[in-house]
Amino acid sequence: MRAAGIPLGDREEFENAARETAEQRRLLFALMEEEGWKWQQREEKIDSPS
């Protein structure tokens, strides 16, 4: 993300935040798949202009 110019702040702080939200992200991913969504479909919807 840094290579794309997205500011992440302190590396240690970013890694801690990623670890702290890992379970929530896993649950979100599982819920999406349970409902028949694929992650790529969500990315395409987010990337396409409204």
N, CA, C and O atoms as a Tinker XYZ file with bonds, in Angstrom:
   200  protein
     1  N      0.825000   -1.185000    0.000000    73     2
     2  CA     0.000000    0.000000    0.000000    64     1     3
     3  C      0.871000    1.251000    0.000000    63     2     4     5
     4  O      0.525000    2.266000   -0.605000    81     3
     5  N      1.993000    1.162000    0.681000    73     3     6
     6  CA     2.887000    2.327000    0.672000    64     5     7
     7  C      3.323000    2.653000   -0.748000    63     6     8     9
     8  O      3.406000    3.823000   -1.122000    81     7
     9  N      3.605000    1.609000   -1.552000    73     7    10
    10  CA     4.042000    1.811000   -2.933000    64     9    11
    11  C      2.979000    2.537000   -3.752000    63    10    12    13
    12  O      3.302000    3.235000   -4.713000    81    11
    13  N      1.718000    2.376000   -3.375000    73    11    14
    14  CA     0.618000    3.047000   -4.069000    64    13    15
    15  C      0.395000    4.461000   -3.541000    63    14    16    17
    16  O     -0.485000    5.177000   -4.018000    81    15
    17  N      1.204000    4.863000   -2.545000    73    15    18
    18  CA     1.080000    6.211000   -2.007000    64    17    19
    19  C      0.061000    6.351000   -0.891000    63    18    20    21
    20  O     -0.316000    7.464000   -0.523000    81    19
    21  N     -0.391000    5.215000   -0.347000    73    19    22
    22  CA    -1.361000    5.248000    0.749000    64    21    23
    23  C     -0.594000    5.372000    2.057000    63    22    24    25
    24  O      0.190000    4.482000    2.387000    81    23
    25  N     -0.794000    6.449000    2.813000    73    23    26
    26  CA    -0.054000    6.622000    4.064000    64    25    27
    27  C     -0.521000    5.620000    5.116000    63    26    28    29
    28  O     -1.715000    5.493000    5.385000    81    27
    29  N      0.427000    4.924000    5.696000    73    27    30
    30  CA     0.104000    3.909000    6.691000    64    29    31
    31  C      0.567000    4.282000    8.085000    63    30    32    33
    32  O      0.240000    3.591000    9.049000    81    31
    33  N      1.311000    5.345000    8.207000    73    31    34
    34  CA     1.841000    5.714000    9.513000    64    33    35
    35  C      2.978000    4.790000    9.912000    63    34    36    37
    36  O      3.662000    4.220000    9.062000    81    35
    37  N      3.165000    4.652000   11.191000    73    35    38
    38  CA     4.225000    3.824000   11.741000    64    37    39
    39  C      3.985000    2.350000   11.404000    63    38    40    41
    40  O      2.869000    1.855000   11.557000    81    39
    41  N      5.017000    1.654000   10.949000    73    39    42
    42  CA     4.901000    0.252000   10.540000    64    41    43
    43  C      4.394000   -0.625000   11.686000    63    42    44    45
    44  O      3.497000   -1.443000   11.486000    81    43
    45  N      4.953000   -0.463000   12.869000    73    43    46
    46  CA     4.545000   -1.276000   14.020000    64    45    47
    47  C      3.076000   -1.026000   14.370000    63    46    48    49
    48  O      2.336000   -1.963000   14.667000    81    47
    49  N      2.665000    0.225000   14.333000    73    47    50
    50  CA     1.271000    0.575000   14.620000    64    49    51
    51  C      0.331000   -0.060000   13.583000    63    50    52    53
    52  O     -0.725000   -0.586000   13.934000    81    51
    53  N      0.724000   -0.005000   12.314000    73    51    54
    54  CA    -0.078000   -0.608000   11.253000    64    53    55
    55  C     -0.190000   -2.122000   11.451000    63    54    56    57
    56  O     -1.280000   -2.684000   11.349000    81    55
    57  N      0.928000   -2.776000   11.731000    73    55    58
    58  CA     0.917000   -4.231000   11.927000    64    57    59
    59  C      0.074000   -4.626000   13.135000    63    58    60    61
    60  O     -0.636000   -5.630000   13.086000    81    59
    61  N      0.142000   -3.855000   14.214000    73    59    62
    62  CA    -0.696000   -4.130000   15.389000    64    61    63
    63  C     -2.178000   -4.003000   15.046000    63    62    64    65
    64  O     -2.985000   -4.842000   15.444000    81    63
    65  N     -2.531000   -2.954000   14.311000    73    63    66
    66  CA    -3.932000   -2.760000   13.924000    64    65    67
    67  C     -4.409000   -3.901000   13.032000    63    66    68    69
    68  O     -5.541000   -4.365000   13.172000    81    67
    69  N     -3.562000   -4.352000   12.123000    73    67    70
    70  CA    -3.925000   -5.466000   11.239000    64    69    71
    71  C     -4.147000   -6.738000   12.049000    63    70    72    73
    72  O     -5.092000   -7.483000   11.787000    81    71
    73  N     -3.291000   -6.990000   13.024000    73    71    74
    74  CA    -3.456000   -8.177000   13.886000    64    73    75
    75  C     -4.744000   -8.088000   14.699000    63    74    76    77
    76  O     -5.461000   -9.077000   14.847000    81    75
    77  N     -5.032000   -6.901000   15.222000    73    75    78
    78  CA    -6.211000   -6.720000   16.074000    64    77    79
    79  C     -7.522000   -6.903000   15.312000    63    78    80    81
    80  O     -8.534000   -7.276000   15.906000    81    79
    81  N     -7.513000   -6.647000   14.017000    73    79    82
    82  CA    -8.746000   -6.765000   13.228000    64    81    83
    83  C     -8.794000   -8.032000   12.381000    63    82    84    85
    84  O     -9.722000   -8.212000   11.592000    81    83
    85  N     -7.817000   -8.900000   12.532000    73    83    86
    86  CA    -7.745000  -10.110000   11.704000    64    85    87
    87  C     -8.994000  -10.975000   11.858000    63    86    88    89
    88  O     -9.526000  -11.461000   10.859000    81    87
    89  N     -9.466000  -11.175000   13.067000    73    87    90
    90  CA   -10.639000  -12.029000   13.284000    64    89    91
    91  C    -11.884000  -11.420000   12.640000    63    90    92    93
    92  O    -12.672000  -12.140000   12.025000    81    91
    93  N    -12.069000  -10.122000   12.770000    73    91    94
    94  CA   -13.226000   -9.471000   12.145000    64    93    95
    95  C    -13.174000   -9.613000   10.625000    63    94    96    97
    96  O    -14.198000   -9.852000    9.986000    81    95
    97  N    -11.983000   -9.468000   10.049000    73    95    98
    98  CA   -11.849000   -9.605000    8.598000    64    97    99
    99  C    -12.131000  -11.032000    8.159000    63    98   100   101
   100  O    -12.750000  -11.243000    7.115000    81    99
   101  N    -11.689000  -12.020000    8.936000    73    99   102
   102  CA   -11.986000  -13.426000    8.604000    64   101   103
   103  C    -13.483000  -13.683000    8.664000    63   102   104   105
   104  O    -14.029000  -14.361000    7.794000    81   103
   105  N    -14.153000  -13.150000    9.680000    73   103   106
   106  CA   -15.600000  -13.336000    9.807000    64   105   107
   107  C    -16.352000  -12.664000    8.659000    63   106   108   109
   108  O    -17.289000  -13.249000    8.115000    81   107
   109  N    -15.964000  -11.463000    8.287000    73   107   110
   110  CA   -16.596000  -10.768000    7.172000    64   109   111
   111  C    -16.448000  -11.579000    5.888000    63   110   112   113
   112  O    -17.407000  -11.744000    5.133000    81   111
   113  N    -15.259000  -12.075000    5.651000    73   111   114
   114  CA   -15.004000  -12.881000    4.458000    64   113   115
   115  C    -15.885000  -14.128000    4.459000    63   114   116   117
   116  O    -16.471000  -14.470000    3.432000    81   115
   117  N    -15.986000  -14.809000    5.597000    73   115   118
   118  CA   -16.812000  -16.015000    5.706000    64   117   119
   119  C    -18.290000  -15.690000    5.485000    63   118   120   121
   120  O    -18.990000  -16.441000    4.806000    81   119
   121  N    -18.769000  -14.586000    6.047000    73   119   122
   122  CA   -20.165000  -14.185000    5.851000    64   121   123
   123  C    -20.461000  -13.884000    4.387000    63   122   124   125
   124  O    -21.516000  -14.259000    3.875000    81   123
   125  N    -19.547000  -13.217000    3.723000    73   123   126
   126  CA   -19.744000  -12.920000    2.304000    64   125   127
   127  C    -19.843000  -14.199000    1.490000    63   126   128   129
   128  O    -20.733000  -14.339000    0.651000    81   127
   129  N    -18.934000  -15.127000    1.733000    73   127   130
   130  CA   -18.958000  -16.378000    0.985000    64   129   131
   131  C    -20.196000  -17.195000    1.318000    63   130   132   133
   132  O    -20.754000  -17.849000    0.437000    81   131
   133  N    -20.636000  -17.171000    2.563000    73   131   134
   134  CA   -21.836000  -17.902000    2.972000    64   133   135
   135  C    -23.062000  -17.400000    2.212000    63   134   136   137
   136  O    -23.964000  -18.174000    1.890000    81   135
   137  N    -23.087000  -16.103000    1.930000    73   135   138
   138  CA   -24.213000  -15.506000    1.208000    64   137   139
   139  C    -24.069000  -15.633000   -0.308000    63   138   140   141
   140  O    -24.906000  -15.136000   -1.061000    81   139
   141  N    -23.004000  -16.299000   -0.746000    73   139   142
   142  CA   -22.827000  -16.527000   -2.174000    64   141   143
   143  C    -22.002000  -15.483000   -2.899000    63   142   144   145
   144  O    -21.872000  -15.542000   -4.122000    81   143
   145  N    -21.440000  -14.526000   -2.171000    73   143   146
   146  CA   -20.594000  -13.499000   -2.778000    64   145   147
   147  C    -19.171000  -14.029000   -2.897000    63   146   148   149
   148  O    -18.751000  -14.892000   -2.126000    81   147
   149  N    -18.459000  -13.519000   -3.842000    73   147   150
   150  CA   -17.028000  -13.783000   -3.973000    64   149   151
   151  C    -16.309000  -12.455000   -3.759000    63   150   152   153
   152  O    -16.816000  -11.402000   -4.148000    81   151
   153  N    -15.149000  -12.502000   -3.151000    73   151   154
   154  CA   -14.422000  -11.273000   -2.846000    64   153   155
   155  C    -14.168000  -10.459000   -4.111000    63   154   156   157
   156  O    -14.253000   -9.231000   -4.081000    81   155
   157  N    -13.859000  -11.121000   -5.212000    73   155   158
   158  CA   -13.595000  -10.412000   -6.461000    64   157   159
   159  C    -14.822000   -9.615000   -6.900000    63   158   160   161
   160  O    -14.677000   -8.516000   -7.435000    81   159
   161  N    -16.028000  -10.146000   -6.684000    73   159   162
   162  CA   -17.241000   -9.407000   -7.036000    64   161   163
   163  C    -17.318000   -8.103000   -6.246000    63   162   164   165
   164  O    -17.710000   -7.075000   -6.797000    81   163
   165  N    -16.956000   -8.130000   -4.988000    73   163   166
   166  CA   -16.990000   -6.917000   -4.167000    64   165   167
   167  C    -15.962000   -5.916000   -4.665000    63   166   168   169
   168  O    -16.247000   -4.720000   -4.735000    81   167
   169  N    -14.761000   -6.391000   -5.014000    73   167   170
   170  CA   -13.734000   -5.488000   -5.520000    64   169   171
   171  C    -14.196000   -4.824000   -6.810000    63   170   172   173
   172  O    -13.993000   -3.624000   -6.998000    81   171
   173  N    -14.819000   -5.598000   -7.701000    73   171   174
   174  CA   -15.291000   -5.041000   -8.966000    64   173   175
   175  C    -16.366000   -3.990000   -8.719000    63   174   176   177
   176  O    -16.376000   -2.952000   -9.380000    81   175
   177  N    -17.266000   -4.244000   -7.779000    73   175   178
   178  CA   -18.338000   -3.291000   -7.480000    64   177   179
   179  C    -17.757000   -2.004000   -6.893000    63   178   180   181
   180  O    -18.212000   -0.908000   -7.221000    81   179
   181  N    -16.763000   -2.136000   -6.036000    73   179   182
   182  CA   -16.132000   -0.966000   -5.412000    64   181   183
   183  C    -15.377000   -0.152000   -6.463000    63   182   184   185
   184  O    -15.424000    1.078000   -6.454000    81   183
   185  N    -14.680000   -0.845000   -7.372000    73   183   186
   186  CA   -13.856000   -0.166000   -8.370000    64   185   187
   187  C    -14.659000    0.466000   -9.497000    63   186   188   189
   188  O    -14.180000    1.406000  -10.131000    81   187
   189  N    -15.871000   -0.024000   -9.764000    73   187   190
   190  CA   -16.640000    0.521000  -10.885000    64   189   191
   191  C    -17.330000    1.814000  -10.467000    63   190   192   193
   192  O    -17.849000    1.916000   -9.355000    81   191
   193  N    -17.334000    2.804000  -11.364000    73   191   194
   194  CA   -17.989000    4.079000  -11.024000    64   193   195
   195  C    -19.501000    3.904000  -10.924000    63   194   196   197
   196  O    -20.089000    3.090000  -11.636000    81   195
   197  N    -20.113000    4.661000  -10.050000    73   195   198
   198  CA   -21.566000    4.585000   -9.857000    64   197   199
   199  C    -22.298000    5.388000  -10.898000    63   198   200
   200  O    -23.528000    5.437000  -10.888000    81   199
